[in-house]
Amino acid sequence: MDKKDKKRLEVLQQKISKLQQLLAAAKKQPDDPADVPRLEKELAAAHAELTALKKG
């Protein structure tokens, strides 16, 4: 894994953390019903990319 991959890994982990917080908040206070599915989709995509990077 080179520097670029390691940096992308860090960025993805931060993005996943932020998305999880946003998703939890959206579930508690559903202002927009489209937010929860959109956030879940983004979170799944970020997890998939993270897994792909780890596999190498």
HTML snippet that shows the backbone in 3Dmol.js (N, CA, C, O; Angstrom):
<script src="https://3Dmol.org/build/3Dmol-min.js"></script>
<div id="view" style="width:600px;height:400px;position:relative"></div>
<script>
const pdb = `
ATOM      1  N   MET A   1       0.839  -1.173   0.000  1.00  0.00           N
ATOM      2  CA  MET A   1       0.000   0.000   0.000  1.00  0.00           C
ATOM      3  C   MET A   1       0.890   1.244   0.000  1.00  0.00           C
ATOM      4  O   MET A   1       1.759   1.397   0.858  1.00  0.00           O
ATOM      5  N   ASP A   2       0.664   2.116  -0.959  1.00  0.00           N
ATOM      6  CA  ASP A   2       1.490   3.318  -1.028  1.00  0.00           C
ATOM      7  C   ASP A   2       0.829   4.476  -0.252  1.00  0.00           C
ATOM      8  O   ASP A   2      -0.242   4.314   0.332  1.00  0.00           O
ATOM      9  N   LYS A   3       1.485   5.630  -0.262  1.00  0.00           N
ATOM     10  CA  LYS A   3       1.004   6.781   0.492  1.00  0.00           C
ATOM     11  C   LYS A   3      -0.393   7.219   0.046  1.00  0.00           C
ATOM     12  O   LYS A   3      -1.234   7.587   0.866  1.00  0.00           O
ATOM     13  N   LYS A   4      -0.615   7.173  -1.234  1.00  0.00           N
ATOM     14  CA  LYS A   4      -1.902   7.607  -1.783  1.00  0.00           C
ATOM     15  C   LYS A   4      -3.035   6.719  -1.255  1.00  0.00           C
ATOM     16  O   LYS A   4      -4.093   7.219  -0.872  1.00  0.00           O
ATOM     17  N   ASP A   5      -2.810   5.413  -1.238  1.00  0.00           N
ATOM     18  CA  ASP A   5      -3.810   4.479  -0.730  1.00  0.00           C
ATOM     19  C   ASP A   5      -4.056   4.679   0.764  1.00  0.00           C
ATOM     20  O   ASP A   5      -5.197   4.622   1.222  1.00  0.00           O
ATOM     21  N   LYS A   6      -2.991   4.911   1.515  1.00  0.00           N
ATOM     22  CA  LYS A   6      -3.129   5.125   2.954  1.00  0.00           C
ATOM     23  C   LYS A   6      -3.928   6.395   3.241  1.00  0.00           C
ATOM     24  O   LYS A   6      -4.771   6.421   4.137  1.00  0.00           O
ATOM     25  N   LYS A   7      -3.653   7.445   2.472  1.00  0.00           N
ATOM     26  CA  LYS A   7      -4.380   8.700   2.640  1.00  0.00           C
ATOM     27  C   LYS A   7      -5.854   8.509   2.291  1.00  0.00           C
ATOM     28  O   LYS A   7      -6.724   9.021   2.995  1.00  0.00           O
ATOM     29  N   ARG A   8      -6.146   7.781   1.218  1.00  0.00           N
ATOM     30  CA  ARG A   8      -7.522   7.520   0.815  1.00  0.00           C
ATOM     31  C   ARG A   8      -8.239   6.712   1.895  1.00  0.00           C
ATOM     32  O   ARG A   8      -9.422   6.928   2.156  1.00  0.00           O
ATOM     33  N   LEU A   9      -7.517   5.782   2.521  1.00  0.00           N
ATOM     34  CA  LEU A   9      -8.066   4.977   3.608  1.00  0.00           C
ATOM     35  C   LEU A   9      -8.475   5.878   4.779  1.00  0.00           C
ATOM     36  O   LEU A   9      -9.560   5.719   5.337  1.00  0.00           O
ATOM     37  N   GLU A  10      -7.609   6.818   5.144  1.00  0.00           N
ATOM     38  CA  GLU A  10      -7.905   7.756   6.224  1.00  0.00           C
ATOM     39  C   GLU A  10      -9.136   8.598   5.897  1.00  0.00           C
ATOM     40  O   GLU A  10     -10.021   8.775   6.734  1.00  0.00           O
ATOM     41  N   VAL A  11      -9.180   9.112   4.669  1.00  0.00           N
ATOM     42  CA  VAL A  11     -10.289   9.952   4.242  1.00  0.00           C
ATOM     43  C   VAL A  11     -11.601   9.165   4.280  1.00  0.00           C
ATOM     44  O   VAL A  11     -12.626   9.679   4.726  1.00  0.00           O
ATOM     45  N   LEU A  12     -11.561   7.936   3.816  1.00  0.00           N
ATOM     46  CA  LEU A  12     -12.765   7.099   3.830  1.00  0.00           C
ATOM     47  C   LEU A  12     -13.237   6.811   5.250  1.00  0.00           C
ATOM     48  O   LEU A  12     -14.438   6.817   5.520  1.00  0.00           O
ATOM     49  N   GLN A  13     -12.306   6.562   6.149  1.00  0.00           N
ATOM     50  CA  GLN A  13     -12.683   6.293   7.538  1.00  0.00           C
ATOM     51  C   GLN A  13     -13.340   7.522   8.162  1.00  0.00           C
ATOM     52  O   GLN A  13     -14.305   7.395   8.917  1.00  0.00           O
ATOM     53  N   GLN A  14     -12.827   8.703   7.854  1.00  0.00           N
ATOM     54  CA  GLN A  14     -13.421   9.935   8.363  1.00  0.00           C
ATOM     55  C   GLN A  14     -14.812  10.143   7.760  1.00  0.00           C
ATOM     56  O   GLN A  14     -15.745  10.551   8.451  1.00  0.00           O
ATOM     57  N   LYS A  15     -14.934   9.858   6.470  1.00  0.00           N
ATOM     58  CA  LYS A  15     -16.216  10.017   5.780  1.00  0.00           C
ATOM     59  C   LYS A  15     -17.248   9.061   6.362  1.00  0.00           C
ATOM     60  O   LYS A  15     -18.398   9.446   6.570  1.00  0.00           O
ATOM     61  N   ILE A  16     -16.850   7.818   6.627  1.00  0.00           N
ATOM     62  CA  ILE A  16     -17.756   6.821   7.206  1.00  0.00           C
ATOM     63  C   ILE A  16     -18.219   7.280   8.581  1.00  0.00           C
ATOM     64  O   ILE A  16     -19.400   7.169   8.910  1.00  0.00           O
ATOM     65  N   SER A  17     -17.309   7.787   9.374  1.00  0.00           N
ATOM     66  CA  SER A  17     -17.655   8.261  10.709  1.00  0.00           C
ATOM     67  C   SER A  17     -18.678   9.399  10.627  1.00  0.00           C
ATOM     68  O   SER A  17     -19.667   9.405  11.359  1.00  0.00           O
ATOM     69  N   LYS A  18     -18.436  10.339   9.752  1.00  0.00           N
ATOM     70  CA  LYS A  18     -19.348  11.476   9.589  1.00  0.00           C
ATOM     71  C   LYS A  18     -20.712  11.014   9.077  1.00  0.00           C
ATOM     72  O   LYS A  18     -21.747  11.479   9.554  1.00  0.00           O
ATOM     73  N   LEU A  19     -20.711  10.104   8.109  1.00  0.00           N
ATOM     74  CA  LEU A  19     -21.973   9.605   7.568  1.00  0.00           C
ATOM     75  C   LEU A  19     -22.782   8.858   8.625  1.00  0.00           C
ATOM     76  O   LEU A  19     -24.009   8.960   8.654  1.00  0.00           O
ATOM     77  N   GLN A  20     -22.104   8.109   9.490  1.00  0.00           N
ATOM     78  CA  GLN A  20     -22.800   7.383  10.549  1.00  0.00           C
ATOM     79  C   GLN A  20     -23.478   8.357  11.512  1.00  0.00           C
ATOM     80  O   GLN A  20     -24.595   8.113  11.967  1.00  0.00           O
ATOM     81  N   GLN A  21     -22.793   9.461  11.818  1.00  0.00           N
ATOM     82  CA  GLN A  21     -23.377  10.469  12.699  1.00  0.00           C
ATOM     83  C   GLN A  21     -24.581  11.133  12.035  1.00  0.00           C
ATOM     84  O   GLN A  21     -25.620  11.330  12.666  1.00  0.00           O
ATOM     85  N   LEU A  22     -24.431  11.474  10.759  1.00  0.00           N
ATOM     86  CA  LEU A  22     -25.532  12.102  10.033  1.00  0.00           C
ATOM     87  C   LEU A  22     -26.732  11.169   9.921  1.00  0.00           C
ATOM     88  O   LEU A  22     -27.878  11.602  10.043  1.00  0.00           O
ATOM     89  N   LEU A  23     -26.464   9.900   9.691  1.00  0.00           N
ATOM     90  CA  LEU A  23     -27.533   8.914   9.573  1.00  0.00           C
ATOM     91  C   LEU A  23     -28.284   8.768  10.897  1.00  0.00           C
ATOM     92  O   LEU A  23     -29.513   8.702  10.911  1.00  0.00           O
ATOM     93  N   ALA A  24     -27.562   8.717  11.985  1.00  0.00           N
ATOM     94  CA  ALA A  24     -28.190   8.609  13.302  1.00  0.00           C
ATOM     95  C   ALA A  24     -29.071   9.830  13.568  1.00  0.00           C
ATOM     96  O   ALA A  24     -30.182   9.699  14.082  1.00  0.00           O
ATOM     97  N   ALA A  25     -28.580  10.998  13.221  1.00  0.00           N
ATOM     98  CA  ALA A  25     -29.357  12.224  13.419  1.00  0.00           C
ATOM     99  C   ALA A  25     -30.583  12.246  12.509  1.00  0.00           C
ATOM    100  O   ALA A  25     -31.660  12.672  12.926  1.00  0.00           O
ATOM    101  N   ALA A  26     -30.424  11.791  11.281  1.00  0.00           N
ATOM    102  CA  ALA A  26     -31.546  11.775  10.334  1.00  0.00           C
ATOM    103  C   ALA A  26     -32.625  10.801  10.781  1.00  0.00           C
ATOM    104  O   ALA A  26     -33.810  11.036  10.542  1.00  0.00           O
ATOM    105  N   LYS A  27     -32.230   9.713  11.427  1.00  0.00           N
ATOM    106  CA  LYS A  27     -33.216   8.737  11.911  1.00  0.00           C
ATOM    107  C   LYS A  27     -33.969   9.283  13.124  1.00  0.00           C
ATOM    108  O   LYS A  27     -35.154   9.000  13.302  1.00  0.00           O
ATOM    109  N   LYS A  28     -33.274  10.073  13.967  1.00  0.00           N
ATOM    110  CA  LYS A  28     -33.919  10.640  15.146  1.00  0.00           C
ATOM    111  C   LYS A  28     -34.905  11.746  14.758  1.00  0.00           C
ATOM    112  O   LYS A  28     -35.985  11.862  15.337  1.00  0.00           O
ATOM    113  N   GLN A  29     -34.519  12.550  13.775  1.00  0.00           N
ATOM    114  CA  GLN A  29     -35.347  13.681  13.362  1.00  0.00           C
ATOM    115  C   GLN A  29     -35.499  13.676  11.844  1.00  0.00           C
ATOM    116  O   GLN A  29     -34.763  14.367  11.140  1.00  0.00           O
ATOM    117  N   PRO A  30     -36.451  12.900  11.346  1.00  0.00           N
ATOM    118  CA  PRO A  30     -36.617  12.750   9.892  1.00  0.00           C
ATOM    119  C   PRO A  30     -37.285  13.968   9.237  1.00  0.00           C
ATOM    120  O   PRO A  30     -38.486  13.948   8.967  1.00  0.00           O
ATOM    121  N   ASP A  31     -36.508  15.023   8.985  1.00  0.00           N
ATOM    122  CA  ASP A  31     -37.035  16.205   8.306  1.00  0.00           C
ATOM    123  C   ASP A  31     -37.352  15.892   6.850  1.00  0.00           C
ATOM    124  O   ASP A  31     -38.402  16.271   6.330  1.00  0.00           O
ATOM    125  N   ASP A  32     -36.434  15.200   6.209  1.00  0.00           N
ATOM    126  CA  ASP A  32     -36.605  14.843   4.803  1.00  0.00           C
ATOM    127  C   ASP A  32     -36.571  13.326   4.693  1.00  0.00           C
ATOM    128  O   ASP A  32     -35.550  12.714   5.005  1.00  0.00           O
ATOM    129  N   PRO A  33     -37.658  12.709   4.257  1.00  0.00           N
ATOM    130  CA  PRO A  33     -37.681  11.243   4.196  1.00  0.00           C
ATOM    131  C   PRO A  33     -36.667  10.639   3.224  1.00  0.00           C
ATOM    132  O   PRO A  33     -36.360   9.451   3.328  1.00  0.00           O
ATOM    133  N   ALA A  34     -36.148  11.416   2.297  1.00  0.00           N
ATOM    134  CA  ALA A  34     -35.179  10.902   1.336  1.00  0.00           C
ATOM    135  C   ALA A  34     -33.763  10.871   1.911  1.00  0.00           C
ATOM    136  O   ALA A  34     -32.873  10.250   1.331  1.00  0.00           O
ATOM    137  N   ASP A  35     -33.553  11.531   3.036  1.00  0.00           N
ATOM    138  CA  ASP A  35     -32.208  11.603   3.623  1.00  0.00           C
ATOM    139  C   ASP A  35     -31.691  10.244   4.078  1.00  0.00           C
ATOM    140  O   ASP A  35     -30.550   9.886   3.788  1.00  0.00           O
ATOM    141  N   VAL A  36     -32.515   9.491   4.783  1.00  0.00           N
ATOM    142  CA  VAL A  36     -32.061   8.221   5.360  1.00  0.00           C
ATOM    143  C   VAL A  36     -31.602   7.246   4.272  1.00  0.00           C
ATOM    144  O   VAL A  36     -30.496   6.715   4.382  1.00  0.00           O
ATOM    145  N   PRO A  37     -32.394   6.984   3.232  1.00  0.00           N
ATOM    146  CA  PRO A  37     -31.916   6.058   2.191  1.00  0.00           C
ATOM    147  C   PRO A  37     -30.672   6.571   1.459  1.00  0.00           C
ATOM    148  O   PRO A  37     -29.799   5.786   1.090  1.00  0.00           O
ATOM    149  N   ARG A  38     -30.596   7.886   1.251  1.00  0.00           N
ATOM    150  CA  ARG A  38     -29.436   8.465   0.572  1.00  0.00           C
ATOM    151  C   ARG A  38     -28.174   8.274   1.415  1.00  0.00           C
ATOM    152  O   ARG A  38     -27.126   7.888   0.897  1.00  0.00           O
ATOM    153  N   LEU A  39     -28.283   8.546   2.708  1.00  0.00           N
ATOM    154  CA  LEU A  39     -27.136   8.385   3.605  1.00  0.00           C
ATOM    155  C   LEU A  39     -26.723   6.922   3.715  1.00  0.00           C
ATOM    156  O   LEU A  39     -25.532   6.612   3.754  1.00  0.00           O
ATOM    157  N   GLU A  40     -27.701   6.022   3.767  1.00  0.00           N
ATOM    158  CA  GLU A  40     -27.391   4.593   3.833  1.00  0.00           C
ATOM    159  C   GLU A  40     -26.667   4.141   2.571  1.00  0.00           C
ATOM    160  O   GLU A  40     -25.745   3.328   2.636  1.00  0.00           O
ATOM    161  N   LYS A  41     -27.089   4.670   1.421  1.00  0.00           N
ATOM    162  CA  LYS A  41     -26.447   4.322   0.149  1.00  0.00           C
ATOM    163  C   LYS A  41     -24.998   4.830   0.118  1.00  0.00           C
ATOM    164  O   LYS A  41     -24.089   4.107  -0.290  1.00  0.00           O
ATOM    165  N   GLU A  42     -24.793   6.079   0.553  1.00  0.00           N
ATOM    166  CA  GLU A  42     -23.443   6.650   0.584  1.00  0.00           C
ATOM    167  C   GLU A  42     -22.548   5.865   1.544  1.00  0.00           C
ATOM    168  O   GLU A  42     -21.378   5.614   1.254  1.00  0.00           O
ATOM    169  N   LEU A  43     -23.108   5.486   2.679  1.00  0.00           N
ATOM    170  CA  LEU A  43     -22.349   4.729   3.677  1.00  0.00           C
ATOM    171  C   LEU A  43     -21.943   3.365   3.128  1.00  0.00           C
ATOM    172  O   LEU A  43     -20.812   2.923   3.329  1.00  0.00           O
ATOM    173  N   ALA A  44     -22.857   2.707   2.442  1.00  0.00           N
ATOM    174  CA  ALA A  44     -22.554   1.405   1.848  1.00  0.00           C
ATOM    175  C   ALA A  44     -21.467   1.532   0.782  1.00  0.00           C
ATOM    176  O   ALA A  44     -20.585   0.678   0.691  1.00  0.00           O
ATOM    177  N   ALA A  45     -21.529   2.590  -0.019  1.00  0.00           N
ATOM    178  CA  ALA A  45     -20.519   2.803  -1.057  1.00  0.00           C
ATOM    179  C   ALA A  45     -19.147   3.058  -0.433  1.00  0.00           C
ATOM    180  O   ALA A  45     -18.135   2.553  -0.919  1.00  0.00           O
ATOM    181  N   ALA A  46     -19.120   3.832   0.630  1.00  0.00           N
ATOM    182  CA  ALA A  46     -17.853   4.117   1.311  1.00  0.00           C
ATOM    183  C   ALA A  46     -17.271   2.848   1.924  1.00  0.00           C
ATOM    184  O   ALA A  46     -16.064   2.618   1.854  1.00  0.00           O
ATOM    185  N   HIS A  47     -18.131   2.026   2.526  1.00  0.00           N
ATOM    186  CA  HIS A  47     -17.664   0.753   3.090  1.00  0.00           C
ATOM    187  C   HIS A  47     -17.126  -0.162   1.992  1.00  0.00           C
ATOM    188  O   HIS A  47     -16.112  -0.834   2.184  1.00  0.00           O
ATOM    189  N   ALA A  48     -17.792  -0.190   0.861  1.00  0.00           N
ATOM    190  CA  ALA A  48     -17.344  -1.041  -0.243  1.00  0.00           C
ATOM    191  C   ALA A  48     -15.975  -0.589  -0.756  1.00  0.00           C
ATOM    192  O   ALA A  48     -15.105  -1.418  -1.022  1.00  0.00           O
ATOM    193  N   GLU A  49     -15.788   0.717  -0.893  1.00  0.00           N
ATOM    194  CA  GLU A  49     -14.497   1.236  -1.364  1.00  0.00           C
ATOM    195  C   GLU A  49     -13.398   0.950  -0.346  1.00  0.00           C
ATOM    196  O   GLU A  49     -12.272   0.614  -0.714  1.00  0.00           O
ATOM    197  N   LEU A  50     -13.733   1.084   0.932  1.00  0.00           N
ATOM    198  CA  LEU A  50     -12.760   0.803   1.998  1.00  0.00           C
ATOM    199  C   LEU A  50     -12.333  -0.659   1.950  1.00  0.00           C
ATOM    200  O   LEU A  50     -11.148  -0.970   2.071  1.00  0.00           O
ATOM    201  N   THR A  51     -13.286  -1.538   1.776  1.00  0.00           N
ATOM    202  CA  THR A  51     -12.990  -2.973   1.694  1.00  0.00           C
ATOM    203  C   THR A  51     -12.117  -3.272   0.481  1.00  0.00           C
ATOM    204  O   THR A  51     -11.173  -4.056   0.571  1.00  0.00           O
ATOM    205  N   ALA A  52     -12.429  -2.650  -0.645  1.00  0.00           N
ATOM    206  CA  ALA A  52     -11.652  -2.865  -1.855  1.00  0.00           C
ATOM    207  C   ALA A  52     -10.214  -2.384  -1.684  1.00  0.00           C
ATOM    208  O   ALA A  52      -9.279  -3.027  -2.162  1.00  0.00           O
ATOM    209  N   LEU A  53     -10.037  -1.254  -1.003  1.00  0.00           N
ATOM    210  CA  LEU A  53      -8.682  -0.739  -0.763  1.00  0.00           C
ATOM    211  C   LEU A  53      -7.894  -1.664   0.156  1.00  0.00           C
ATOM    212  O   LEU A  53      -6.700  -1.888  -0.048  1.00  0.00           O
ATOM    213  N   LYS A  54      -8.564  -2.194   1.158  1.00  0.00           N
ATOM    214  CA  LYS A  54      -7.879  -3.077   2.113  1.00  0.00           C
ATOM    215  C   LYS A  54      -7.457  -4.377   1.453  1.00  0.00           C
ATOM    216  O   LYS A  54      -6.415  -4.938   1.792  1.00  0.00           O
ATOM    217  N   LYS A  55      -8.266  -4.865   0.505  1.00  0.00           N
ATOM    218  CA  LYS A  55      -7.919  -6.101  -0.186  1.00  0.00           C
ATOM    219  C   LYS A  55      -6.733  -5.884  -1.120  1.00  0.00           C
ATOM    220  O   LYS A  55      -5.929  -6.783  -1.370  1.00  0.00           O
ATOM    221  N   GLY A  56      -6.661  -4.676  -1.616  1.00  0.00           N
ATOM    222  CA  GLY A  56      -5.512  -4.322  -2.315  1.00  0.00           C
ATOM    223  C   GLY A  56      -5.253  -4.314  -3.687  1.00  0.00           C
ATOM    224  O   GLY A  56      -4.151  -3.959  -4.105  1.00  0.00           O
TER     225      GLY A  56
END
`;
const viewer = $3Dmol.createViewer("view");
viewer.addModel(pdb, "pdb");
viewer.setStyle({}, {cartoon: {color: "spectrum"}});
viewer.zoomTo();
viewer.render();
</script>
